[in-house]
Amino acid sequence: MVLASAGSVVAPLASFYAQSALGNCRSVGTDIGFGSLKPSLASNPNSLRFSGPGDLSNTPLIALPPGFSYTALSVTGQPMSDGQLVPGRHDGMGCFQQRRNGSFIREYTLVRNHELLVDDRQFGNRAGVVVPSRRKWDPAINAGGTTNLVVSHAGDVVRDYASLGGTVRNCAGGVTPWNTWLTCEETVETPKSDRRFSKKHGYVFEVSPSEQWSAEPLTAMGRFNHEAIAVDPGSGDIFLTEDRGDSAIYRFRPANPNPERRLENRGRLYALVIKPHQRADCNGDALATRRGEKTECVDTSKLMQPFLGQKLETSWVALEDVDPDDDVLRVQAQSKGAAIFARGEGMWQDRGRVYWCCTSGGDAGLGQIFEFDTATETLRLVVESTVAGQLDQPDNIAVGPDGTLYVTEDGPGENGVKGIDADGRLFPFAMNVLNEHEMAGACFSPDGTRLFVNMQKPGITLCIFRDSDQQIALPS
């Protein structure tokens, strides 16, 4: 069973916010979504004949509902337009689309992360992300980074190249209102902890979908085990997750919240506080807390089910030493009362609300999804998984053109892309039938007709679309 708040849960629809709290603990089940899934072959089998993992042209990669198809592109080990090989461990991803005369052109640009370690050998590519020195942060290593892919409307690669290198474990990130990609390092390695490195790691980097920029860390956004970001287009504030079992949620307020081209490395970093001593409307339970020497921190990793759908009051505390030599930024935050989250991962912004996944949160450790309302500064737990198989450790998250929420799974066993409709019901959308590795990086094209998602291993980017070429929206 997936517990969810009363009525509509996660989709940012008027019907949800028009409902008043019902004052009782509730759970809801599953929906049929777009229909039953069936394993299918890629529409472009030739792209899978010659790749690092071998010939996959006659192998179904995913199962989809009726009326949907997919193409497979940019497989680990294949040659790219810049002469390098496609790196492995495809992860977080953003999609960009230009307008011409007020209409979207029928071509997409993806900026894709690669969650690679140093000397990570992946299906024919042992070099990692290889870039010229100007686009490389740490000159001593080749590991993770980003690649850019220009994709046709038919779902084929037009051009691809490496865009950022010398970084490590580029896991997730997020798109910005000024049309760039912020890529996040999920590591805190330093030359002191690993002699292979010549610079500190654990930063956010900005990547252009069309230009070739130098590699410059945004140190003002904090050094920690980064995962994802989401930008509030109204205020320019940038929200950040941290992949730790006792992580914090951060908010960066840029000195210039509306850059024309590229973010400045100036601003203030804050951590989210959930005010303690709030009680559940449904049964009067208190929030779980951890007591420190001077403060009390709300611990959202457990005993949160009575608070499903309930607005919780929050505040923010400013952080001072945001670029520490050690992995202690969350410790500083929690010493000031910042709330604790169980592995904050994927994050997405939509219509004034920021959503994020806590992959191992909840009493069953199967994952939670939170929603932060930027207008009221309140937080809701909107989903908590309690039964394996319905939602297993949600990772990346995206919002579809109709407000439906889509999450990728990173749990044991079968993984895929699950949707959550306006009534909080869960449905499978695309399931990995090739192996049991995670799917990652789900993102919609701005015109809403394409869902791009990665199979992290063996490293394949998929373009999913309706056969009718219409937007991917649930039947009304």
C-alpha positions as CSV (number, residue, x, y, z in Angstrom):
1,M,0.0,0.0,0.0
2,V,1.2,3.5,-0.8
3,L,0.0,6.0,1.8
4,A,-1.1,9.3,0.5
5,S,-2.9,12.4,1.7
6,A,-6.6,12.7,1.4
7,G,-8.0,13.5,-2.0
8,S,-5.6,14.7,-4.6
9,V,-2.0,14.3,-3.5
10,V,0.9,15.4,-5.6
11,A,-0.3,16.8,-8.9
12,P,-0.4,20.6,-8.6
13,L,-4.0,20.8,-9.6
14,A,-6.7,23.2,-8.3
15,S,-8.9,20.2,-7.1
16,F,-6.2,19.3,-4.6
17,Y,-5.7,22.7,-3.1
18,A,-9.5,23.4,-3.0
19,Q,-10.0,20.5,-0.6
20,S,-10.0,21.0,3.1
21,A,-8.1,18.7,5.4
22,L,-10.4,15.8,6.3
23,G,-8.7,15.2,9.7
24,N,-8.3,11.5,9.3
25,C,-5.4,9.2,8.3
26,R,-6.0,7.8,4.9
27,S,-4.3,5.7,2.2
28,V,-5.1,5.2,-1.4
29,G,-4.1,2.5,-3.9
30,T,-3.4,2.2,-7.6
31,D,-4.7,3.5,-10.9
32,I,-4.6,1.9,-14.3
33,G,-2.8,5.0,-15.7
34,F,-2.4,4.6,-19.5
35,G,-3.2,0.8,-19.3
36,S,-1.3,-2.5,-18.9
37,L,2.3,-2.5,-19.8
38,K,3.8,-4.8,-22.4
39,P,7.6,-5.4,-23.3
40,S,8.5,-3.8,-26.6
41,L,11.4,-3.3,-28.9
42,A,13.0,0.0,-29.7
43,S,11.7,1.7,-32.8
44,N,15.2,2.2,-34.0
45,P,16.9,-1.2,-33.6
46,N,19.9,-0.3,-35.7
47,S,21.1,2.1,-33.0
48,L,21.5,-0.9,-30.7
49,R,23.5,-3.2,-33.0
50,F,26.9,-1.8,-32.2
51,S,27.4,-0.8,-28.6
52,G,29.5,-1.5,-25.6
53,P,26.9,-3.9,-24.0
54,G,26.7,-5.8,-27.3
55,D,23.8,-6.3,-29.8
56,L,20.5,-5.3,-28.2
57,S,18.6,-4.7,-31.3
58,N,16.2,-7.7,-30.8
59,T,15.9,-7.3,-27.0
60,P,13.0,-5.5,-25.4
61,L,14.4,-2.8,-23.0
62,I,11.3,-1.5,-21.4
63,A,7.6,-2.3,-21.1
64,L,5.1,0.4,-22.1
65,P,1.3,1.0,-22.2
66,P,-0.5,0.6,-25.5
67,G,-0.1,3.5,-27.8
68,F,3.4,4.3,-26.7
69,S,6.8,3.7,-28.4
70,Y,10.4,4.5,-27.7
71,T,13.8,5.0,-29.4
72,A,17.1,4.1,-27.8
73,L,20.0,6.4,-28.2
74,S,23.5,7.2,-27.1
75,V,24.6,3.8,-25.6
76,T,27.7,3.5,-23.5
77,G,30.7,2.8,-25.7
78,Q,29.3,4.2,-28.9
79,P,31.3,7.0,-30.7
80,M,30.1,10.6,-30.2
81,S,30.4,13.5,-32.6
82,D,33.4,14.9,-30.8
83,G,35.4,11.6,-31.4
84,Q,35.0,10.4,-27.8
85,L,33.0,7.4,-26.6
86,V,29.7,7.7,-24.8
87,P,30.5,7.5,-21.1
88,G,28.6,5.2,-18.8
89,R,26.3,5.4,-15.8
90,H,23.7,7.8,-17.4
91,D,21.9,9.6,-14.6
92,G,20.2,13.0,-14.1
93,M,19.2,14.9,-17.2
94,G,17.5,18.1,-18.4
95,C,15.7,18.8,-21.7
96,F,15.8,22.1,-23.6
97,Q,13.8,23.2,-26.7
98,Q,14.0,26.4,-28.6
99,R,11.1,28.4,-29.9
100,R,10.8,30.0,-33.3
101,N,8.1,32.5,-34.2
102,G,6.4,31.6,-30.9
103,S,6.3,27.8,-31.5
104,F,8.6,25.1,-30.3
105,I,11.0,23.7,-33.0
106,R,10.9,20.0,-33.4
107,E,14.4,19.3,-32.0
108,Y,15.5,18.7,-28.4
109,T,18.8,19.2,-26.5
110,L,19.6,17.0,-23.5
111,V,22.3,17.7,-21.0
112,R,23.0,14.4,-19.3
113,N,24.9,13.5,-16.1
114,H,27.3,10.6,-15.7
115,E,27.7,9.2,-12.2
116,L,31.2,7.9,-12.8
117,L,34.0,7.4,-10.3
118,V,37.7,7.6,-11.2
119,D,38.7,4.5,-13.3
120,D,35.1,3.4,-13.6
121,R,35.1,0.8,-16.4
122,Q,31.7,0.8,-18.2
123,F,30.9,-1.3,-21.2
124,G,33.6,-0.3,-23.6
125,N,34.5,3.1,-22.1
126,R,37.3,3.1,-19.5
127,A,38.1,6.8,-20.0
128,G,35.1,8.4,-18.4
129,V,34.0,11.9,-19.6
130,V,36.9,13.3,-21.7
131,V,36.9,17.1,-22.4
132,P,39.4,19.8,-23.3
133,S,41.3,21.3,-20.3
134,R,39.2,24.4,-20.2
135,R,36.0,22.4,-19.6
136,K,37.6,20.2,-17.0
137,W,37.5,21.0,-13.2
138,D,40.1,18.6,-11.8
139,P,43.0,18.1,-14.3
140,A,44.2,15.0,-12.5
141,I,41.2,12.8,-13.2
142,N,38.8,11.6,-15.8
143,A,35.6,10.4,-14.2
144,G,32.1,11.9,-14.3
145,G,30.7,15.0,-16.0
146,T,28.1,15.8,-18.6
147,T,27.4,15.1,-22.2
148,N,25.1,17.1,-24.5
149,L,22.8,15.4,-27.0
150,V,20.8,17.1,-29.8
151,V,17.9,14.8,-30.6
152,S,15.5,14.9,-33.5
153,H,11.7,14.9,-33.1
154,A,11.9,11.2,-34.3
155,G,14.1,10.4,-31.4
156,D,17.5,10.0,-33.0
157,V,20.8,11.6,-32.1
158,V,21.7,14.5,-34.4
159,R,24.9,15.5,-32.5
160,D,26.5,14.6,-29.2
161,Y,29.6,15.6,-27.3
162,A,31.1,15.9,-23.8
163,S,30.4,19.2,-22.1
164,L,32.0,19.0,-18.6
165,G,34.7,16.8,-17.2
166,G,37.0,16.4,-14.3
167,T,34.1,16.0,-11.9
168,V,33.0,12.9,-9.9
169,R,29.6,11.1,-9.5
170,N,27.5,13.7,-11.3
171,C,24.2,12.3,-10.1
172,A,21.3,14.7,-10.6
173,G,20.8,18.4,-11.0
174,G,18.2,20.6,-12.5
175,V,17.2,23.0,-15.2
176,T,17.1,26.8,-14.6
177,P,14.6,29.4,-15.9
178,W,17.5,31.0,-17.9
179,N,17.9,27.7,-19.8
180,T,21.0,26.1,-18.3
181,W,21.7,22.8,-16.5
182,L,23.1,22.7,-12.9
183,T,24.9,19.4,-12.4
184,C,25.7,18.2,-8.9
185,E,28.6,16.1,-7.6
186,E,27.5,13.4,-5.2
187,T,30.8,13.2,-3.4
188,V,33.0,15.1,-0.9
189,E,36.4,13.8,-2.0
190,T,39.5,15.9,-1.6
191,P,43.2,15.4,-2.3
192,K,43.6,14.6,1.4
193,S,41.0,11.8,1.2
194,D,42.2,10.5,-2.2
195,R,45.6,11.3,-3.6
196,R,44.3,10.8,-7.2
197,F,42.5,14.2,-6.9
198,S,44.2,17.6,-7.2
199,K,41.1,19.6,-6.2
200,K,38.2,19.5,-3.7
201,H,34.9,18.0,-4.9
202,G,31.3,18.2,-3.8
203,Y,30.1,21.2,-5.9
204,V,27.5,22.3,-8.3
205,F,28.6,23.3,-11.9
206,E,26.6,25.1,-14.5
207,V,26.4,23.7,-18.1
208,S,25.0,25.4,-21.2
209,P,23.0,23.3,-23.6
210,S,24.5,25.1,-26.6
211,E,27.7,26.9,-25.6
212,Q,31.0,25.3,-24.3
213,W,31.7,26.9,-21.0
214,S,34.7,26.6,-18.7
215,A,34.4,24.4,-15.6
216,E,33.7,26.7,-12.6
217,P,32.3,25.3,-9.3
218,L,29.6,27.3,-7.6
219,T,31.2,27.1,-4.2
220,A,28.6,29.5,-2.6
221,M,26.0,26.8,-3.1
222,G,27.8,24.6,-0.6
223,R,30.1,21.6,-0.5
224,F,28.3,18.5,0.4
225,N,27.0,15.2,-1.1
226,H,24.8,16.9,-3.6
227,E,22.0,15.3,-5.5
228,A,19.5,17.6,-7.2
229,I,18.3,21.2,-7.5
230,A,15.1,23.0,-8.4
231,V,14.8,26.7,-9.2
232,D,11.8,28.8,-8.2
233,P,11.3,31.1,-11.2
234,G,9.4,33.7,-9.1
235,S,12.1,34.4,-6.5
236,G,15.2,32.9,-8.2
237,D,15.8,30.8,-5.1
238,I,17.5,27.5,-5.7
239,F,16.5,24.4,-3.6
240,L,19.0,21.6,-3.1
241,T,18.9,18.0,-1.9
242,E,21.7,16.0,-0.2
243,D,22.1,12.2,-0.5
244,R,22.8,11.2,3.1
245,G,20.8,9.2,5.5
246,D,20.7,12.2,7.8
247,S,20.6,14.9,5.1
248,A,19.3,18.5,5.1
249,I,17.3,20.4,2.5
250,Y,19.0,23.6,1.4
251,R,18.0,26.9,-0.2
252,F,20.4,29.2,-2.0
253,R,19.5,32.8,-2.5
254,P,21.6,34.1,-5.4
255,A,23.0,37.7,-5.2
256,N,21.5,38.1,-8.7
257,P,18.4,35.9,-8.9
258,N,17.7,36.6,-12.6
259,P,20.9,36.1,-14.6
260,E,20.6,36.7,-18.3
261,R,23.1,34.0,-19.2
262,R,25.0,32.4,-16.3
263,L,24.7,32.2,-12.5
264,E,27.1,34.2,-10.4
265,N,29.0,32.5,-7.6
266,R,27.5,34.8,-4.9
267,G,24.6,34.4,-2.5
268,R,23.5,33.0,0.9
269,L,22.8,29.3,1.8
270,Y,20.1,28.3,4.2
271,A,18.8,25.0,5.6
272,L,15.1,24.0,6.1
273,V,13.7,23.9,9.7
274,I,10.4,22.2,10.5
275,K,9.0,23.7,13.6
276,P,8.9,21.1,16.3
277,H,5.9,20.4,18.6
278,Q,3.4,20.4,15.7
279,R,0.8,17.6,16.0
280,A,-1.0,15.5,13.5
281,D,-4.5,16.6,12.7
282,C,-5.6,13.0,12.2
283,N,-4.6,11.5,15.6
284,G,-2.7,14.1,17.6
285,D,0.7,12.4,17.2
286,A,3.8,14.6,17.6
287,L,6.6,14.9,15.1
288,A,9.6,12.7,15.7
289,T,12.7,14.7,16.8
290,R,16.3,14.3,17.6
291,R,17.7,16.3,20.5
292,G,21.1,17.9,20.3
293,E,23.1,19.9,22.8
294,K,21.2,23.1,22.1
295,T,18.5,22.4,19.6
296,E,15.7,19.9,18.7
297,C,15.6,18.7,15.1
298,V,12.5,17.2,13.4
299,D,13.4,13.8,12.0
300,T,11.2,13.2,8.9
301,S,12.6,9.7,8.3
302,K,10.0,8.0,10.6
303,L,6.6,8.3,12.3
304,M,5.4,10.7,9.5
305,Q,2.4,8.8,8.3
306,P,-0.1,10.6,10.5
307,F,1.0,13.9,8.9
308,L,0.2,12.9,5.3
309,G,-1.1,15.9,3.4
310,Q,-0.9,18.2,6.4
311,K,0.7,21.6,6.1
312,L,3.7,21.9,8.4
313,E,5.2,25.2,9.4
314,T,8.8,25.8,8.5
315,S,11.6,28.4,8.7
316,W,15.1,28.7,7.4
317,V,18.5,29.1,9.1
318,A,21.5,30.7,7.5
319,L,24.7,28.7,7.2
320,E,28.1,30.4,7.5
321,D,31.0,28.0,6.5
322,V,29.5,26.6,3.3
323,D,32.7,25.3,1.8
324,P,34.1,23.2,4.6
325,D,37.1,20.9,4.2
326,D,35.2,18.1,5.9
327,D,31.7,16.7,5.2
328,V,30.0,18.7,8.0
329,L,27.6,21.1,6.4
330,R,24.5,19.2,7.4
331,V,26.0,18.9,10.9
332,Q,26.2,22.7,11.1
333,A,22.7,23.0,9.8
334,Q,21.2,20.5,12.3
335,S,23.1,22.3,15.1
336,K,20.8,25.2,14.3
337,G,17.7,23.1,14.2
338,A,17.5,22.0,10.5
339,A,15.2,19.1,9.8
340,I,16.6,15.6,9.0
341,F,15.6,13.8,5.8
342,A,16.5,10.2,4.8
343,R,18.5,10.5,1.5
344,G,17.1,13.5,-0.3
345,E,17.4,12.8,-4.0
346,G,15.4,13.9,-7.0
347,M,13.8,17.4,-7.0
348,W,11.5,19.3,-9.3
349,Q,9.7,22.6,-9.3
350,D,6.2,23.2,-10.8
351,R,3.8,26.0,-10.4
352,G,5.1,27.4,-7.1
353,R,5.7,24.0,-5.4
354,V,9.0,22.1,-5.0
355,Y,8.9,18.3,-4.9
356,W,11.6,16.0,-3.7
357,C,12.1,12.3,-3.0
358,C,13.6,10.8,0.1
359,T,14.7,7.5,-1.2
360,S,14.9,5.6,2.0
361,G,12.5,7.6,4.1
362,G,9.5,6.3,5.9
363,D,8.8,3.6,8.5
364,A,9.3,0.9,5.9
365,G,12.4,2.6,4.3
366,L,10.8,2.4,0.9
367,G,10.7,6.2,0.2
368,Q,8.8,9.4,0.6
369,I,7.8,12.4,-1.5
370,F,7.6,15.9,0.0
371,E,6.1,19.1,-1.4
372,F,7.2,22.6,-0.4
373,D,4.8,25.5,-1.1
374,T,7.0,28.6,-1.9
375,A,4.1,31.0,-1.3
376,T,3.0,29.8,2.2
377,E,6.4,28.4,3.2
378,T,4.7,25.2,4.3
379,L,5.8,21.5,3.8
380,R,3.6,18.5,3.2
381,L,4.5,14.8,3.1
382,V,2.4,13.7,0.1
383,V,3.4,10.1,-0.4
384,E,5.0,7.4,1.8
385,S,5.5,3.9,0.4
386,T,4.7,1.1,2.8
387,V,4.7,-2.0,0.5
388,A,7.5,-3.2,-1.7
389,G,6.5,-3.5,-5.4
390,Q,4.2,-0.5,-5.6
391,L,6.9,2.2,-5.1
392,D,10.4,1.2,-4.3
393,Q,12.8,3.9,-3.3
394,P,11.9,6.8,-5.5
395,D,14.9,8.6,-6.9
396,N,14.5,11.2,-9.7
397,I,11.3,13.1,-10.1
398,A,9.6,15.1,-12.8
399,V,6.2,16.7,-13.4
400,G,4.3,16.0,-16.6
401,P,2.5,18.6,-18.8
402,D,-0.8,17.8,-17.1
403,G,0.6,18.0,-13.6
404,T,1.0,14.2,-13.1
405,L,4.1,13.3,-11.1
406,Y,6.6,10.8,-12.5
407,V,9.3,9.2,-10.4
408,T,12.1,6.7,-11.2
409,E,12.9,3.9,-8.9
410,D,16.2,2.7,-7.5
411,G,15.2,-0.2,-5.3
412,P,16.0,-3.9,-5.2
413,G,14.4,-6.0,-7.9
414,E,12.3,-4.5,-10.7
415,N,12.6,-0.8,-11.3
416,G,10.9,1.6,-13.6
417,V,9.0,4.9,-13.9
418,K,5.9,5.2,-11.8
419,G,3.3,7.9,-12.1
420,I,1.1,9.5,-9.4
421,D,-2.2,10.9,-10.6
422,A,-4.3,13.8,-9.3
423,D,-6.0,11.6,-6.7
424,G,-2.7,10.3,-5.3
425,R,-3.0,6.9,-7.0
426,L,0.1,5.1,-8.3
427,F,0.4,3.6,-11.7
428,P,3.3,2.0,-13.7
429,F,4.3,3.9,-16.8
430,A,7.6,2.3,-18.0
431,M,9.3,-0.7,-16.5
432,N,12.9,-1.9,-17.0
433,V,12.7,-5.4,-18.5
434,L,16.3,-5.6,-19.5
435,N,17.7,-5.9,-16.0
436,E,17.1,-4.8,-12.4
437,H,19.2,-1.7,-12.5
438,E,17.8,1.8,-11.8
439,M,16.2,4.1,-14.3
440,A,17.1,7.7,-13.9
441,G,17.0,11.2,-15.3
442,A,13.3,11.4,-16.3
443,C,12.5,14.7,-17.9
444,F,9.8,16.0,-20.2
445,S,10.4,18.0,-23.4
446,P,9.1,21.5,-23.0
447,D,6.4,20.7,-25.6
448,G,5.2,17.8,-23.4
449,T,5.4,15.2,-26.2
450,R,8.5,13.4,-25.1
451,L,9.7,11.8,-21.9
452,F,13.4,11.2,-21.9
453,V,14.8,8.7,-19.3
454,N,18.0,6.8,-18.7
455,M,18.7,3.2,-18.0
456,Q,21.8,3.7,-15.8
457,K,23.2,0.3,-16.7
458,P,24.3,-0.5,-19.3
459,G,23.8,3.2,-20.0
460,I,21.1,4.0,-22.6
461,T,19.0,7.1,-23.1
462,L,15.4,6.4,-24.1
463,C,12.9,8.7,-25.8
464,I,9.3,7.7,-25.0
465,F,6.4,9.2,-27.0
466,R,2.8,8.6,-28.0
467,D,2.2,7.0,-31.4
468,S,-0.2,9.8,-31.9
469,D,2.5,12.4,-31.2
470,Q,0.3,14.1,-28.7
471,Q,1.3,15.3,-25.2
472,I,1.9,12.7,-22.6
473,A,-1.2,13.4,-20.4
474,L,-3.6,11.1,-18.6
475,P,-7.1,10.6,-20.0
476,S,-9.4,13.2,-18.6
